Amino acid sequence: MEIRAKSKFDLESIRALCHLQFYGKANPKVRMRIKMCCFIALISLIVVELVIFGFARRLLILLGIWLLMILLECLAFFIYPKIQFKAMAKLQNAENQYTFCDDVLKVVTVSDYLQGSEELQYSLFVKVYETSEFIFLFQTKTQVLIVDKSTIENGTEEELHEKLTASVQGKYIVCHY
């Protein structure tokens, strides 16, 4: 049986990919909240020490480092996906149509600048990650096919999950978010 799905390289799918790359299997929103709470607690501790013990150059440097960490974390979470999306140039909003056959995956790409098709053996995937909204098929560490789970036709998410897990044994990772 052939299962069909689509995806579009839009900001939401790229954001999900960036968050997957930064946070792995962990829920990005929860991980971000935990990190921010830790950063704020440490900064509060440093400010309290500055108030109690007075001026200390080491504490000011430490405070600057933690503020920089907050800035970098916010950049990674909010700004980096937008930068990645803009960097895609001609692939922005390209639409992929997937046909999951028994032994191969057929991909047809259509955009304003690009059209093409290819057939991929399932064994070629380095890893497959599944979130609540997307399935990420990694051809290499940097080449990813994104499948929007809400567009699955001629089958269900469970059938697609079974087909991929059977084909990419040990490389299928389910992210619980």
Secondary structure as UniProt FT lines:
FT   STRAND          3..8
FT   HELIX           11..23
FT   TURN            24..25
FT   HELIX           28..53
FT   HELIX           57..74
FT   HELIX           75..79
FT   HELIX           80..87
FT   HELIX           89..91
FT   TURN            92..93
FT   STRAND          95..100
FT   STRAND          104..110
FT   STRAND          115..121
FT   HELIX           122..124
FT   STRAND          127..130
FT   STRAND          134..138
FT   STRAND          144..153
FT   HELIX           157..167
FT   TURN            169..170
FT   STRAND          172..174
//
